[in-house]
Amino acid sequence: MDALEEIMAEREKIIAEGLAEGKAQGIAEGKVEGRVEGRAEGRVEGRAEGRVEGEENKALEIARNLLAEGSTFEFVQKMTGLPLDEIEKLREVK
């Protein structure tokens, strides 16, 4: 092997090592970025689900109070937006 071939072989080796290192670094960065994005999406979804659940619980509480005061199922439905079958279940629980 002459000097030029040695230089070319060393060059190819360095390029291959650089590519492997770059690929490994890119994968690691991608994983970190994916985790960060996943956590952010999870927080947003969790907050949205929490709000919906809170609104549903508040509607149920209002429905119970209205029923306790003698309101009709139709009136409770109009005030809370709950389905009639769910309101009827609340009355049965009492």
C-alpha positions in Angstrom: 0.0 0.0 0.0 1.5 3.3 -1.0 1.2 6.6 1.0 -1.8 7.8 -1.1 -3.8 4.6 -0.4 -3.0 4.8 3.3 -4.3 8.4 3.4 -7.4 7.4 1.5 -8.0 4.5 3.8 -7.5 6.6 6.9 -9.9 9.3 5.4 -12.6 6.6 4.8 -12.1 5.3 8.4 -12.5 8.8 9.8 -15.6 9.5 7.7 -17.2 6.2 8.8 -16.5 6.9 12.4 -17.9 10.4 12.1 -21.0 9.1 10.4 -21.5 6.5 13.2 -21.0 9.1 15.9 -23.4 11.6 14.2 -26.0 8.9 13.8 -25.7 7.9 17.5 -26.0 11.5 18.5 -29.0 12.1 16.3 -30.8 9.1 17.7 -30.1 10.3 21.3 -31.3 13.8 20.5 -34.4 12.4 18.8 -35.2 10.3 21.8 -34.9 13.3 24.2 -37.0 15.5 21.9 -39.6 12.8 21.6 -39.9 12.5 25.4 -40.2 16.2 25.8 -42.9 16.4 23.2 -44.7 13.4 24.6 -44.7 14.9 28.1 -46.0 18.2 26.8 -48.8 16.5 24.9 -49.6 14.4 27.9 -49.9 17.5 30.1 -52.2 19.2 27.6 -54.4 16.1 27.3 -54.5 15.6 31.0 -55.5 19.2 31.7 -58.3 19.0 29.0 -59.6 15.7 30.5 -59.5 17.2 33.9 -61.5 20.2 32.9 -64.1 18.0 31.2 -64.3 15.8 34.2 -64.6 18.8 36.5 -67.4 20.2 34.4 -69.3 16.9 34.4 -68.9 16.6 38.2 -70.2 20.2 38.6 -73.2 19.4 36.4 -73.9 16.3 38.5 -73.7 18.3 41.7 -76.0 21.0 40.4 -78.4 18.3 39.2 -78.5 16.6 42.6 -79.2 20.0 44.3 -82.0 20.8 41.9 -83.5 17.4 42.3 -83.3 17.8 46.1 -85.2 21.1 45.7 -88.0 19.3 43.8 -87.1 20.4 40.3 -88.4 18.3 37.3 -86.1 16.1 35.3 -86.7 18.3 32.3 -85.8 21.4 34.2 -82.6 19.8 35.5 -81.7 18.7 32.0 -82.2 22.2 30.7 -80.0 23.7 33.4 -77.2 21.2 33.4 -77.2 19.7 29.8 -77.1 16.2 31.3 -79.1 13.4 29.5 -82.4 12.5 31.1 -81.3 8.9 31.8 -78.4 10.2 33.8 -80.6 12.5 35.8 -83.1 9.7 36.5 -80.2 7.6 37.8 -79.3 10.4 40.2 -82.9 10.4 41.5 -82.7 6.6 42.0 -79.5 6.9 44.1 -81.3 9.0 46.6 
